[in-house]
């Protein structure tokens, strides 16, 4: 499934007390296109603890791979109310390492 939008999609980061979530959102259609989190089965098998920077990096890498598979190169990074530090920074840097620009 290749998306051919000229506008940028938004990567939104949400953190709960136990988990970290990353959503790729199309604001125009108000839909979540893809997501990745510590709850998803692909990641749950790879991690040892639920919420730390190493786990956030795995979530970011997984999200970057999914975004590349959709044919998207540029997005908008939305950290919500969180500072660009720690887990949020780990997700962002891991996504960038997969070649996603924001």
CNS distance restraints for C-alpha pairs under 8 A (distance, minus, plus):
assign (resid   1 and name CA) (resid  69 and name CA) 7.97 0.50 0.50
assign (resid   1 and name CA) (resid  70 and name CA) 6.01 0.50 0.50
assign (resid   2 and name CA) (resid  69 and name CA) 7.68 0.50 0.50
assign (resid   2 and name CA) (resid  70 and name CA) 4.90 0.50 0.50
assign (resid   2 and name CA) (resid  71 and name CA) 5.51 0.50 0.50
assign (resid   3 and name CA) (resid  70 and name CA) 6.12 0.50 0.50
assign (resid   3 and name CA) (resid  71 and name CA) 6.40 0.50 0.50
assign (resid   3 and name CA) (resid  72 and name CA) 7.10 0.50 0.50
assign (resid   4 and name CA) (resid  71 and name CA) 7.89 0.50 0.50
assign (resid   8 and name CA) (resid  74 and name CA) 6.40 0.50 0.50
assign (resid   8 and name CA) (resid  75 and name CA) 5.04 0.50 0.50
assign (resid   8 and name CA) (resid  76 and name CA) 6.34 0.50 0.50
assign (resid   9 and name CA) (resid  24 and name CA) 6.68 0.50 0.50
assign (resid   9 and name CA) (resid  25 and name CA) 5.89 0.50 0.50
assign (resid   9 and name CA) (resid  26 and name CA) 5.28 0.50 0.50
assign (resid   9 and name CA) (resid  27 and name CA) 7.18 0.50 0.50
assign (resid   9 and name CA) (resid  74 and name CA) 7.78 0.50 0.50
assign (resid   9 and name CA) (resid  75 and name CA) 5.07 0.50 0.50
assign (resid   9 and name CA) (resid  76 and name CA) 6.05 0.50 0.50
assign (resid  10 and name CA) (resid  23 and name CA) 7.91 0.50 0.50
assign (resid  10 and name CA) (resid  24 and name CA) 5.58 0.50 0.50
assign (resid  10 and name CA) (resid  25 and name CA) 5.13 0.50 0.50
assign (resid  10 and name CA) (resid  26 and name CA) 6.59 0.50 0.50
assign (resid  10 and name CA) (resid  27 and name CA) 7.50 0.50 0.50
assign (resid  10 and name CA) (resid  75 and name CA) 5.70 0.50 0.50
assign (resid  10 and name CA) (resid  76 and name CA) 4.61 0.50 0.50
assign (resid  10 and name CA) (resid  77 and name CA) 5.89 0.50 0.50
assign (resid  10 and name CA) (resid  78 and name CA) 6.50 0.50 0.50
assign (resid  11 and name CA) (resid  22 and name CA) 6.66 0.50 0.50
assign (resid  11 and name CA) (resid  23 and name CA) 5.55 0.50 0.50
assign (resid  11 and name CA) (resid  24 and name CA) 4.51 0.50 0.50
assign (resid  11 and name CA) (resid  25 and name CA) 6.31 0.50 0.50
assign (resid  11 and name CA) (resid  75 and name CA) 6.77 0.50 0.50
assign (resid  11 and name CA) (resid  76 and name CA) 6.02 0.50 0.50
assign (resid  11 and name CA) (resid  77 and name CA) 4.95 0.50 0.50
assign (resid  11 and name CA) (resid  78 and name CA) 5.73 0.50 0.50
assign (resid  12 and name CA) (resid  22 and name CA) 5.68 0.50 0.50
assign (resid  12 and name CA) (resid  23 and name CA) 5.16 0.50 0.50
assign (resid  12 and name CA) (resid  24 and name CA) 6.39 0.50 0.50
assign (resid  12 and name CA) (resid  25 and name CA) 7.24 0.50 0.50
assign (resid  12 and name CA) (resid  77 and name CA) 6.43 0.50 0.50
assign (resid  12 and name CA) (resid  78 and name CA) 4.72 0.50 0.50
assign (resid  12 and name CA) (resid  79 and name CA) 6.03 0.50 0.50
assign (resid  12 and name CA) (resid  80 and name CA) 6.97 0.50 0.50
assign (resid  13 and name CA) (resid  20 and name CA) 7.42 0.50 0.50
assign (resid  13 and name CA) (resid  21 and name CA) 5.82 0.50 0.50
assign (resid  13 and name CA) (resid  22 and name CA) 4.70 0.50 0.50
assign (resid  13 and name CA) (resid  23 and name CA) 6.59 0.50 0.50
assign (resid  13 and name CA) (resid  78 and name CA) 6.48 0.50 0.50
assign (resid  13 and name CA) (resid  79 and name CA) 5.30 0.50 0.50
assign (resid  13 and name CA) (resid  80 and name CA) 6.60 0.50 0.50
assign (resid  13 and name CA) (resid  88 and name CA) 7.14 0.50 0.50
assign (resid  14 and name CA) (resid  20 and name CA) 5.95 0.50 0.50
assign (resid  14 and name CA) (resid  21 and name CA) 5.10 0.50 0.50
assign (resid  14 and name CA) (resid  22 and name CA) 6.43 0.50 0.50
assign (resid  14 and name CA) (resid  79 and name CA) 7.62 0.50 0.50
assign (resid  14 and name CA) (resid  80 and name CA) 7.24 0.50 0.50
assign (resid  15 and name CA) (resid  19 and name CA) 6.01 0.50 0.50
assign (resid  15 and name CA) (resid  20 and name CA) 4.49 0.50 0.50
assign (resid  15 and name CA) (resid  21 and name CA) 6.19 0.50 0.50
assign (resid  16 and name CA) (resid  20 and name CA) 6.29 0.50 0.50
assign (resid  18 and name CA) (resid  50 and name CA) 6.20 0.50 0.50
assign (resid  18 and name CA) (resid  51 and name CA) 5.88 0.50 0.50
assign (resid  19 and name CA) (resid  37 and name CA) 7.18 0.50 0.50
assign (resid  19 and name CA) (resid  38 and name CA) 5.70 0.50 0.50
assign (resid  19 and name CA) (resid  39 and name CA) 7.10 0.50 0.50
assign (resid  19 and name CA) (resid  50 and name CA) 6.01 0.50 0.50
assign (resid  19 and name CA) (resid  51 and name CA) 5.61 0.50 0.50
assign (resid  20 and name CA) (resid  37 and name CA) 5.68 0.50 0.50
assign (resid  20 and name CA) (resid  38 and name CA) 5.99 0.50 0.50
assign (resid  20 and name CA) (resid  51 and name CA) 6.71 0.50 0.50
assign (resid  20 and name CA) (resid  56 and name CA) 6.85 0.50 0.50
assign (resid  20 and name CA) (resid  59 and name CA) 7.95 0.50 0.50
assign (resid  21 and name CA) (resid  35 and name CA) 7.41 0.50 0.50
assign (resid  21 and name CA) (resid  36 and name CA) 6.00 0.50 0.50
assign (resid  21 and name CA) (resid  37 and name CA) 4.25 0.50 0.50
assign (resid  21 and name CA) (resid  38 and name CA) 6.82 0.50 0.50
assign (resid  21 and name CA) (resid  59 and name CA) 7.72 0.50 0.50
assign (resid  22 and name CA) (resid  35 and name CA) 5.57 0.50 0.50
assign (resid  22 and name CA) (resid  36 and name CA) 5.27 0.50 0.50
assign (resid  22 and name CA) (resid  37 and name CA) 6.06 0.50 0.50
assign (resid  22 and name CA) (resid  59 and name CA) 7.40 0.50 0.50
assign (resid  22 and name CA) (resid  60 and name CA) 7.63 0.50 0.50
assign (resid  22 and name CA) (resid  63 and name CA) 7.20 0.50 0.50
assign (resid  23 and name CA) (resid  32 and name CA) 6.55 0.50 0.50
assign (resid  23 and name CA) (resid  33 and name CA) 7.59 0.50 0.50
assign (resid  23 and name CA) (resid  34 and name CA) 6.08 0.50 0.50
assign (resid  23 and name CA) (resid  35 and name CA) 4.36 0.50 0.50
assign (resid  23 and name CA) (resid  36 and name CA) 6.61 0.50 0.50
assign (resid  24 and name CA) (resid  32 and name CA) 5.82 0.50 0.50
assign (resid  24 and name CA) (resid  33 and name CA) 5.53 0.50 0.50
assign (resid  24 and name CA) (resid  34 and name CA) 5.35 0.50 0.50
assign (resid  24 and name CA) (resid  35 and name CA) 6.04 0.50 0.50
assign (resid  25 and name CA) (resid  30 and name CA) 7.14 0.50 0.50
assign (resid  25 and name CA) (resid  31 and name CA) 5.86 0.50 0.50
assign (resid  25 and name CA) (resid  32 and name CA) 4.47 0.50 0.50
assign (resid  25 and name CA) (resid  33 and name CA) 5.73 0.50 0.50
assign (resid  25 and name CA) (resid  34 and name CA) 7.53 0.50 0.50
assign (resid  26 and name CA) (resid  30 and name CA) 5.62 0.50 0.50
assign (resid  26 and name CA) (resid  31 and name CA) 5.42 0.50 0.50
assign (resid  26 and name CA) (resid  32 and name CA) 6.27 0.50 0.50
assign (resid  26 and name CA) (resid  33 and name CA) 6.72 0.50 0.50
assign (resid  27 and name CA) (resid  31 and name CA) 6.78 0.50 0.50
assign (resid  34 and name CA) (resid  66 and name CA) 7.40 0.50 0.50
assign (resid  34 and name CA) (resid  67 and name CA) 7.86 0.50 0.50
assign (resid  35 and name CA) (resid  63 and name CA) 6.87 0.50 0.50
assign (resid  36 and name CA) (resid  40 and name CA) 6.52 0.50 0.50
assign (resid  36 and name CA) (resid  59 and name CA) 6.09 0.50 0.50
assign (resid  36 and name CA) (resid  62 and name CA) 6.82 0.50 0.50
assign (resid  36 and name CA) (resid  63 and name CA) 5.83 0.50 0.50
assign (resid  37 and name CA) (resid  43 and name CA) 7.17 0.50 0.50
assign (resid  37 and name CA) (resid  59 and name CA) 5.89 0.50 0.50
assign (resid  38 and name CA) (resid  43 and name CA) 5.85 0.50 0.50
assign (resid  38 and name CA) (resid  44 and name CA) 5.73 0.50 0.50
assign (resid  38 and name CA) (resid  50 and name CA) 6.48 0.50 0.50
assign (resid  38 and name CA) (resid  51 and name CA) 7.88 0.50 0.50
assign (resid  38 and name CA) (resid  55 and name CA) 7.47 0.50 0.50
assign (resid  38 and name CA) (resid  59 and name CA) 6.90 0.50 0.50
assign (resid  39 and name CA) (resid  43 and name CA) 7.25 0.50 0.50
assign (resid  39 and name CA) (resid  44 and name CA) 6.09 0.50 0.50
assign (resid  40 and name CA) (resid  44 and name CA) 5.99 0.50 0.50
assign (resid  41 and name CA) (resid  45 and name CA) 6.42 0.50 0.50
assign (resid  42 and name CA) (resid  46 and name CA) 7.27 0.50 0.50
assign (resid  43 and name CA) (resid  47 and name CA) 6.49 0.50 0.50
assign (resid  43 and name CA) (resid  58 and name CA) 7.29 0.50 0.50
assign (resid  43 and name CA) (resid  59 and name CA) 7.12 0.50 0.50
assign (resid  47 and name CA) (resid  55 and name CA) 6.30 0.50 0.50
assign (resid  49 and name CA) (resid  55 and name CA) 7.29 0.50 0.50
assign (resid  50 and name CA) (resid  55 and name CA) 6.73 0.50 0.50
assign (resid  51 and name CA) (resid  55 and name CA) 6.16 0.50 0.50
assign (resid  51 and name CA) (resid  56 and name CA) 7.09 0.50 0.50
assign (resid  52 and name CA) (resid  56 and name CA) 6.22 0.50 0.50
assign (resid  52 and name CA) (resid  87 and name CA) 6.46 0.50 0.50
assign (resid  53 and name CA) (resid  57 and name CA) 6.08 0.50 0.50
assign (resid  53 and name CA) (resid  86 and name CA) 6.21 0.50 0.50
assign (resid  53 and name CA) (resid  87 and name CA) 4.77 0.50 0.50
assign (resid  53 and name CA) (resid  90 and name CA) 5.91 0.50 0.50
assign (resid  54 and name CA) (resid  58 and name CA) 6.50 0.50 0.50
assign (resid  54 and name CA) (resid  90 and name CA) 7.59 0.50 0.50
assign (resid  55 and name CA) (resid  59 and name CA) 6.38 0.50 0.50
assign (resid  56 and name CA) (resid  60 and name CA) 6.17 0.50 0.50
assign (resid  56 and name CA) (resid  87 and name CA) 5.45 0.50 0.50
assign (resid  56 and name CA) (resid  88 and name CA) 7.37 0.50 0.50
assign (resid  56 and name CA) (resid  90 and name CA) 5.79 0.50 0.50
assign (resid  56 and name CA) (resid  91 and name CA) 5.26 0.50 0.50
assign (resid  57 and name CA) (resid  61 and name CA) 6.14 0.50 0.50
assign (resid  57 and name CA) (resid  87 and name CA) 7.59 0.50 0.50
assign (resid  57 and name CA) (resid  90 and name CA) 5.01 0.50 0.50
assign (resid  57 and name CA) (resid  91 and name CA) 5.04 0.50 0.50
assign (resid  57 and name CA) (resid  93 and name CA) 7.68 0.50 0.50
assign (resid  57 and name CA) (resid  94 and name CA) 5.45 0.50 0.50
assign (resid  58 and name CA) (resid  62 and name CA) 6.12 0.50 0.50
assign (resid  58 and name CA) (resid  91 and name CA) 7.67 0.50 0.50
assign (resid  58 and name CA) (resid  94 and name CA) 7.47 0.50 0.50
assign (resid  59 and name CA) (resid  63 and name CA) 6.10 0.50 0.50
assign (resid  59 and name CA) (resid  91 and name CA) 6.45 0.50 0.50
assign (resid  60 and name CA) (resid  64 and name CA) 6.08 0.50 0.50
assign (resid  60 and name CA) (resid  90 and name CA) 7.17 0.50 0.50
assign (resid  60 and name CA) (resid  91 and name CA) 4.11 0.50 0.50
assign (resid  60 and name CA) (resid  92 and name CA) 6.39 0.50 0.50
assign (resid  60 and name CA) (resid  93 and name CA) 7.48 0.50 0.50
assign (resid  60 and name CA) (resid  94 and name CA) 4.90 0.50 0.50
assign (resid  60 and name CA) (resid  95 and name CA) 4.83 0.50 0.50
assign (resid  61 and name CA) (resid  65 and name CA) 6.30 0.50 0.50
assign (resid  61 and name CA) (resid  91 and name CA) 7.39 0.50 0.50
assign (resid  61 and name CA) (resid  94 and name CA) 4.96 0.50 0.50
assign (resid  61 and name CA) (resid  95 and name CA) 5.27 0.50 0.50
assign (resid  61 and name CA) (resid  97 and name CA) 7.60 0.50 0.50
assign (resid  61 and name CA) (resid  98 and name CA) 6.62 0.50 0.50
assign (resid  62 and name CA) (resid  66 and name CA) 6.34 0.50 0.50
assign (resid  62 and name CA) (resid  95 and name CA) 7.89 0.50 0.50
assign (resid  63 and name CA) (resid  67 and name CA) 6.15 0.50 0.50
assign (resid  63 and name CA) (resid  95 and name CA) 6.54 0.50 0.50
assign (resid  64 and name CA) (resid  68 and name CA) 6.18 0.50 0.50
assign (resid  64 and name CA) (resid  94 and name CA) 7.37 0.50 0.50
assign (resid  64 and name CA) (resid  95 and name CA) 4.53 0.50 0.50
assign (resid  64 and name CA) (resid  96 and name CA) 7.27 0.50 0.50
assign (resid  64 and name CA) (resid  97 and name CA) 7.93 0.50 0.50
assign (resid  64 and name CA) (resid  98 and name CA) 5.32 0.50 0.50
assign (resid  64 and name CA) (resid  99 and name CA) 7.45 0.50 0.50
assign (resid  64 and name CA) (resid 100 and name CA) 6.52 0.50 0.50
assign (resid  65 and name CA) (resid  69 and name CA) 6.26 0.50 0.50
assign (resid  65 and name CA) (resid  95 and name CA) 7.99 0.50 0.50
assign (resid  65 and name CA) (resid  98 and name CA) 6.47 0.50 0.50
assign (resid  66 and name CA) (resid  70 and name CA) 6.55 0.50 0.50
assign (resid  67 and name CA) (resid  71 and name CA) 6.72 0.50 0.50
assign (resid  67 and name CA) (resid  72 and name CA) 5.79 0.50 0.50
assign (resid  67 and name CA) (resid  73 and name CA) 7.64 0.50 0.50
assign (resid  67 and name CA) (resid 100 and name CA) 7.70 0.50 0.50
assign (resid  68 and name CA) (resid  72 and name CA) 5.63 0.50 0.50
assign (resid  68 and name CA) (resid  73 and name CA) 6.74 0.50 0.50
assign (resid  68 and name CA) (resid  98 and name CA) 7.78 0.50 0.50
assign (resid  68 and name CA) (resid  99 and name CA) 7.83 0.50 0.50
assign (resid  68 and name CA) (resid 100 and name CA) 7.37 0.50 0.50
assign (resid  72 and name CA) (resid 100 and name CA) 7.68 0.50 0.50
assign (resid  73 and name CA) (resid  99 and name CA) 7.16 0.50 0.50
assign (resid  73 and name CA) (resid 100 and name CA) 5.12 0.50 0.50
assign (resid  73 and name CA) (resid 101 and name CA) 6.04 0.50 0.50
assign (resid  74 and name CA) (resid 100 and name CA) 5.84 0.50 0.50
assign (resid  74 and name CA) (resid 101 and name CA) 4.66 0.50 0.50
assign (resid  74 and name CA) (resid 102 and name CA) 5.88 0.50 0.50
assign (resid  75 and name CA) (resid 100 and name CA) 7.27 0.50 0.50
assign (resid  75 and name CA) (resid 101 and name CA) 6.35 0.50 0.50
assign (resid  75 and name CA) (resid 102 and name CA) 5.40 0.50 0.50
assign (resid  76 and name CA) (resid 102 and name CA) 5.55 0.50 0.50
assign (resid  77 and name CA) (resid  92 and name CA) 7.76 0.50 0.50
assign (resid  77 and name CA) (resid 102 and name CA) 6.26 0.50 0.50
assign (resid  79 and name CA) (resid  83 and name CA) 7.23 0.50 0.50
assign (resid  79 and name CA) (resid  84 and name CA) 7.09 0.50 0.50
assign (resid  79 and name CA) (resid  88 and name CA) 6.88 0.50 0.50
assign (resid  82 and name CA) (resid  88 and name CA) 7.42 0.50 0.50
assign (resid  83 and name CA) (resid  88 and name CA) 7.37 0.50 0.50
assign (resid  84 and name CA) (resid  88 and name CA) 5.75 0.50 0.50
assign (resid  84 and name CA) (resid  89 and name CA) 5.36 0.50 0.50
assign (resid  85 and name CA) (resid  89 and name CA) 4.93 0.50 0.50
assign (resid  85 and name CA) (resid  90 and name CA) 7.81 0.50 0.50
assign (resid  86 and name CA) (resid  90 and name CA) 6.20 0.50 0.50
assign (resid  87 and name CA) (resid  91 and name CA) 6.24 0.50 0.50
assign (resid  88 and name CA) (resid  92 and name CA) 6.30 0.50 0.50
assign (resid  89 and name CA) (resid  93 and name CA) 6.06 0.50 0.50
assign (resid  90 and name CA) (resid  94 and name CA) 6.07 0.50 0.50
assign (resid  91 and name CA) (resid  95 and name CA) 6.16 0.50 0.50
assign (resid  92 and name CA) (resid  96 and name CA) 6.21 0.50 0.50
assign (resid  93 and name CA) (resid  97 and name CA) 6.21 0.50 0.50
assign (resid  94 and name CA) (resid  98 and name CA) 6.74 0.50 0.50
assign (resid  95 and name CA) (resid  99 and name CA) 7.13 0.50 0.50
assign (resid  95 and name CA) (resid 100 and name CA) 6.13 0.50 0.50
assign (resid  96 and name CA) (resid 100 and name CA) 4.92 0.50 0.50
assign (resid  96 and name CA) (resid 101 and name CA) 6.22 0.50 0.50
assign (resid  96 and name CA) (resid 102 and name CA) 7.74 0.50 0.50
